[in-house]
Amino acid sequence: MKSDDLITRRETLKRLITISGAVGFYGASGIPFTAFTAAQVKAAPRRFVIEGIGQTDGYSIKELATRIFDAAGGMTRFVSKGDIVAIKPNISWARQPALAATTNPVVLEAVIELCYEAGAKKVRIVDNTINDARRCFAITGAGSVAKKTDADLVFPSSSLMRRMKINGDRLDVWPVFTPLIEADKVINLPIAKTHSLSSLTLGIKNWIGGVGGRRYALHQDIHRTIVDLAQFFKPTVTLIDAINILVKHGPSGGSPSDVATKNTLILSDDPVAADAGAARLFGYSPDKLGFISLGKKWGLGTDDLRKLDRKKVIV
């Protein structure tokens, strides 16, 4: 492929700015930025992390999801009328929801409904699965959720992969699942579970499902590659599903004995903070996990939750 066939995220943003009619300027680096007034800069909200816990018998997962977004200012803080929203769950394995290898379909359904209530024009469920996509869609419940909510369930075909400049420390050019780049807003919706190579797979590692190519190669230097991908995708917000977590034999699991119930959702606009909060559910100190330490070092976010607007929601 010729170099002029490659498209970078920077070029994508330039096109979006042009299409939307925003007034843009270019610095010496060539990176586009938008002019803001002093009042707008001053009003920029502080980053946040919110932990939602279901403690009452028979609590509603949907209510918990709604309440945690309400605590962040509501879904309208993240999704605007007319937006196309891409939701990136982890539905890579053809496992039933009770086995906690994939994003809880009730959580997925709740987030889609909140996006539509906020005025989204279309919501798309996007993941490049490991097992056969059709089986994953059927067994994980994602297919039923898409049908119920009128969300698009995007099949990971090669025609939707495009080589793009990652500009990472480890990754340069890689095939990217384009619906994640073309969306107006992106919500990262992983399930929390163990992983044989990275110890845990949470929000940062979930982006391996956002690309194609020789994905086994991404595991050869896994902490650097997943942070590269997280810096490239930069989701609008991350919601970590820890209703049930996979504490053994991750990432695919397979036995109910591998699962622990935490009844928890963690919401943050800081990818590192989201993972740091979830890591503690497994008894991990965040600074002992390579991808969290690198994410902090490379400016992706912070693992010190005291620096954020921190809240807890109980249902």
Secondary structure, 3 states (H helix, E strand, C coil): CCHHHCEEHHHHHHHHHHHHCCCEEECCCCCEEECCCHHHHHCCCCCEEEEEECCCCCCCHHHHHHHHHHHCCCHHHCCCCCCEEEEEECCCCCCCHHHCCCCCHHHHHHHHHHHHHCCCCEEEEECCCCCCHHHHHHHHCHHHHHHHHCCEEECCCHHHEEEEECCCCCCCEEEEECHHHHCCEEEEECEEEEECCCEEECCCHHHHHHECCCHHHHHHHHHHHHHHHHHHHCCCEEEEEEEEEECCCCCCCCCHHHEEEEEEEEEECCHHHHHHHHHHHHCCCHHHCHHHHHHHHCCCCCCCHHHCEEEEEEC
